[in-house]
Amino acid sequence: MPTFDPAYGYALDQLRSITPPLPPDDFVPFWQARYQRALALDPRQRITYCAWSHPDFECYDLNYRSTDAFEIGGWALIPKHAPVTRGVIVGHGYGGREGPDFHLPIPNAVYLFPCFRGLSRSRRWPISDNPAYHVLHDIDNKDRYILGGCVEDLWVAVSALLAMFPAVAGHVGYLGISFGGGIGALALPWDRRIQRAHLNVPSFGDHPRRLKLPTWGSAAALQNYQREHGHILDTLRYYDAAIAARYIEAPVHVAAALADPVVTPPGQFSIYNALPREKRLFVFDMGHADYPRKAEQENALIEELREFFDCL
């Protein structure tokens, strides 16, 4: 157990009243310019049969080329017994990904599971796949910071999906957990090709608050860097998922935790609170940990997502 309170003294009503931080003046043009550059790329996507086997899906290795000529690896699942009418990109946590997920509740969907740059199948020197170092890569340059490249990897994944399955245009969803939830919040405002999204215990929300709260997560590395070098918010204010969330137009389902030693609940709820349009909230007792009702709540979440994505 952590030596600090993973609820940080917040009750649910307090979490739901947190005010997200304000954007820098050039936040919108900063991200719109990046999106337009990523949108112009040819992802050179390719899929090849892989060793995974499943009764309901054809399983493939996925590769495509993202910005900075970064080769992204991952997996693709194509339904065996149903027509493909929807496409879903699935983002992973900071632990990376070792394979595709087969339990996701969106039928008739082709799933892409890209590994964001520097992690799992997208490892590349000199980027560390240790979250404590990955989260600091190029943090002294807001135009080169690693999280921006990861957001671009998501946008280019959508381009790869639509190139392979053009019929799913207008029916594209995103599922992201923890690290992938924060990346999703940063990506969604600018990419209107994504119609619906789910963010599960999303990271990178409310950096000014994150830098002050004890944690086991990647924010601890940011806090150490801030103590040694200072000025970290010069970059992080452009990569605040709670700031980005205010610009999201698509419906978003958020699963946020009342207690979480890795991704602080105030940051998670700051993202949810900032969403200006259609949104739904599922509340976990705890995130990034085992607890008595974990299986029960995860099953309930799957059922909610089945209904939320039914109209995708």
N, C-alpha and C positions, 0 to 999 in steps of 0.2 A: 504493500500500500504506500502511496506517496506520503511524504512528511508534511504536505500542505493540503488544504481543503480543495478537492477537485471541483467543487461547486462554487468556490470563491465567495461564499456568503450570499449568492444570488438566489432568490426564489423565482418561480416561473413568471410571475407578473412583473418582477423587476427586469428579467431578461427580455421580456417582450416590450419593455419601455426604453431600452437602450437606444440612444440616438447615434446613428452612424456618422463617421467623420465626413468632412466636406472635401470635395475634389480640388486639386490644383487647377488653375485657370485653363491650362492647355491639356487637360486630361482627355477630353473627347478627341481633339485632332491628333494627339499622340497615338491613340489606339486606332482611330480610323485609318491613318496612314499605314500603320502596320498591317491592318487587315487587307487593305487594297493591294499591298505588295504580296502578301501571302496568297490572295485570291488569283493573282496573275500567274502563279506557278503551275507548271505541269508536274503533278506528283509522281509520274512514272510508276504507278502502282502495279503490283504483281502479286498473285497468290499462287501457291503451290501446295499440293497435298502434303499433309503432315502426319505424324505418327499418332495423333489423338484420334480416338474412335468414340462414336456416340450413336445411339439408335435413332435420334431425331435430327442430327445435324451432320452435314459434310464439314470436315474440319480442315482448315488451310493455314499455312504460314502466310503472314502478310508482310509486305515490304513496300515502302514508298519513300520518296525524297521530299523532305521538308525544306524550310528556309535554311540558308547558309549551307546548302548542299548536304544537309544532315540526313543520313539514312536511318529511317525509323523502321523498327521491326515490331511484330506482334502476331496476332491471330485473327482469323475470320471464321465465323460460323454461318453456314447457309442451310436453311431448312430442307430436309429431305422429302417431306411428305406434304408440304403446303406451298402455295405460291408466295413469292416474296412481294409484299406490298408496303413494307416499312423498313427503314434502316435506322440502326442505333449505334452510336459510338459510346464505348464504355471506358471511362478513365479510372485509373488505379490509385491506390494510396502510396505513401512515400516508401513503403516496403517493396514497391515494384510489383511485378506480376510474373507468375511462373506458368501460367496457362489461361485458357479462356474459362469463363463461368457458364455453366449449363443450366442454371436454375432461374434465369431471368424471366419475368412474367409477361413479356410482350410477344404475342404470337405473330406468325407470318413476317417476322423480322429477320433481316440479315444483320449480324452483329460484327462490328470491328472492335478489336481490343488492342489499340496501339500502346506501345510503351513510350512514354515521354522521354525526350532526349537525355542521355546520360544514365538512364535507368533500365535495368533488366535487358531486354533484347535490343535496346538502343544505347548500350554503353559505348562510350568513346573517350579515349584519352584526350585531354587531361581532366575531364569532368569526373569527379568522384561520384560513385553511386551510394555513398554514405550520406543520409539526409542532412547530417550536421555540417557537411562540407558542400553538398550539392546546393543547398539553400543559400550559400554564400558566393556561389560562382559568379564572378563579374558583377558583384553587387555595388561596386564603386562606379558603375556606368549604367545609367538607367536605360540606355539604348541597347546594351549588350547583356543585361541581367538575364540569367538562365530562365527565370519564370516567363519572360516574354517569349523566348524560344519555345517553351512548352505550350503556351497558348497558341502559337503559330502551328505547332504540331497538330493540335486539335482542329484548327481551321483547315489545314491541308488534309487531314483525315476525312473531313466532310467532302472535300473535293475528290479524293480518291474513291470514296463511297459512291458519289454521284456519277463518277466516270465509269465505274463498274456496273452500277445498278441505276441507270437514269430514271427508271420508273418510280423510284422511291422519292423523287423530288417532291417537296411539299409534305412529306411524311417522315421527317428525320427527327430523331430524339437523341438525348444525351443523358447518360447516367454517370455520375462521378462521386467517388467516396474520398473523404479526407483531403489529401493533396489534390486528387482529381476533382473533388468538389470545388475547391478554391480556384483551380485552373478553369473549370467550367464557368464559374461566376465571372471571371475575367474575360472569357471568350464570348459569352452569350450576347452581350449588348450589341456587338458589332456584326455578328453573323446571323442574319435573319433566315438563313437556310435551315436553322435548327428550330423546330416548331414547339417542342416541349422538353423539359429537363427535370431531372431529379438530382439534388445535391445532398449527399449523406455526410453528416458531421463535417461540413466544409471548413477548410483551413484558409488562412490568409485574410481573415476578416478583422477590421479595426486594429491596424498595426500599432497606433499609439497606445491602446489598451494592452495589446498582446506583449508589448515590450516591458510592461510593468508587472505582469502576473507570472508567478512561478509555474513551470511546466516541464514535462519530460520530452516535449516535442521539438520540432525544428526551431520554434521560437526561442528556445534556450540558446541555440547557436547565434541567433540574431542578437539576443540580449548580450552575450559575451562580446560580440563584435562591436556593438554599440558602446559598451563600457571601454573598450580598448581604442576605438577609432572615432566614435561619434558620427553625427550627420547621416545616420543610416536612413532616416525618413526622407532625405532628399531623393532617394530611389524608391523606397517602399511605398510612398504615397501614390505612386503610379501603379503599384501592384497590390492595392488593397481591394479585396473581393467585396467588402461592404460598400466601398465607393462605387465600384463597377456595377454592383447590383441595382443601384438606383436607375440605371439606364436600360435594364432588361425589359423587353416588351413581351417576351414569350411567357406562357404559364410555367410556373416553377413549383415543384414539390420539394420541400426541405425537411429532412430528418435531423433534428438537433437534440443534443443531450443536455440534461440538467447538471451532470457532473462529467468531467472528462480531464484526465491528467495530461493528455497529449495535445489536444486542440481545445483551447479554452472555450467554455460555453458562451461567455459574452461575445467572443468573436463570431461564433456560429450564429447566434441570434441577431447580431448586428447585420449580418448578411440578409437574413430573413426579413428583418424589420425594414431594410432599405428597399425591398422589392416593391415596385409601384403598381403592378398590375395583378392579374390573377395569381394567387399563391395559396399553397396548402402547407400546413405544418404537422409533422408527426414528432412526438416528443419521446425520446429514449430516457430511461432512468440514468443510463451511463453510457459513455462512448469510450472506445479504445480500451475496453476492459471486460472481464467476465463479471456477471452479476446474476442474481437468481432468476429474473424474468427475461433474460437475454433472448433465449430461443422463442419464447412466446411473443415478444415484441418484434423480433425479426420476421416471424411468420405473419404477424399483423401488418407489418410494413409492406411485405410482398403483395398482400391482398389489396392494400391501398394503391400500390403502384399499378397493379393490374387494371384497376378501375381508372386511374388517372391517365394512363397511356392508351386506354381503349379507343379514344377518339383521335389518336395520332394519325 
